[in-house]
Amino acid sequence: MNNLKIVYKILKSIEDGLSDYEYKGMVISPESLEIGEQQWLQIIQMLIDEELIRGARIFNDVLDEINVDIKNIAITLKGLQYLKENSVMAKFAKTATNVITLVKP
């Protein structure tokens, strides 16, 4: 799965309002997304940096191990706009593909 699909899936899961953070953690975990932990960390950091999500925290503990806190994770207005734009683009791409298929000799 490419990074854009993973970003979309994470944002959509957060938007769907999963209130139980443990369940939310299972839904957007690296295992459920079938990606490596390093790739997952990079995507979460990117979502934070791009201000598509808030309330998530990546930090090193006292043993210098990387931890992610998603207890208060939420989608931002910018994240909602991203979902809407990509949803519209996906529908447009599907329609364009169907039109091309119909026109093909």
Rosetta blueprint (number, residue, H / E / L):
1 M L
2 N L
3 N H
4 L H
5 K H
6 I H
7 V H
8 Y H
9 K H
10 I H
11 L H
12 K H
13 S H
14 I H
15 E H
16 D L
17 G L
18 L L
19 S L
20 D L
21 Y H
22 E H
23 Y H
24 K H
25 G H
26 M H
27 V H
28 I L
29 S L
30 P H
31 E H
32 S H
33 L H
34 E L
35 I L
36 G L
37 E H
38 Q H
39 Q H
40 W H
41 L H
42 Q H
43 I H
44 I H
45 Q H
46 M H
47 L H
48 I H
49 D H
50 E L
51 E L
52 L L
53 I E
54 R E
55 G L
56 A L
57 R E
58 I E
59 F E
60 N E
61 D L
62 V L
63 L L
64 D L
65 E L
66 I E
67 N E
68 V E
69 D E
70 I L
71 K L
72 N L
73 I L
74 A E
75 I E
76 T L
77 L H
78 K H
79 G H
80 L H
81 Q H
82 Y H
83 L H
84 K H
85 E H
86 N H
87 S H
88 V H
89 M H
90 A H
91 K H
92 F H
93 A H
94 K H
95 T H
96 A H
97 T H
98 N H
99 V H
100 I H
101 T H
102 L H
103 V H
104 K L
105 P L
